[in-house]
Amino acid sequence: MAYELNGRGYTAVGDYFLPNIAYCDEALHFGRYSRLRQKFLKENHGCVYSGMLLSGSLWEHLAEIESSCQARLERIVSALAKSQGVTESLKASDQLEWCCKMNNIRSRAEEIILPELIYAL
């Protein structure tokens, strides 16, 4: 038997009322940053995580975090690469040097993004 209370649906199971939680298949297709955010919320802010999960806003929040992180990472990496002279001509002439510099730039960009977008409440 199903019930509605405060805009949420509940199903009676014996003497208990369990919330109707819909599983989102899109959750399986999230990237690295959304998984990091989900883990952070689950481990450090359980009440916020549970509230978002029960209200159905968690998956939308994680998708927004993933797209924001990807866009910001792309902007920061391109700006740092331009300022340090890491170009396609360097890639053509010395691939190992280009790879080392790009890995360094990407790591620094992630050091900026993670505290701002992933590990902030």
ABEGO torsion letter per residue (X at the ends): XBBBBGGBBBBBBEABBBBBBBBBAAAAABBAAAAAAAAAAAAABAAAAAAAAAAGAAAAAAAAAAAAAAAAAAAAAAAAAAAAGBBAAAAAABAAAAAAAAAAAAAAAAAAAAAAAAABX
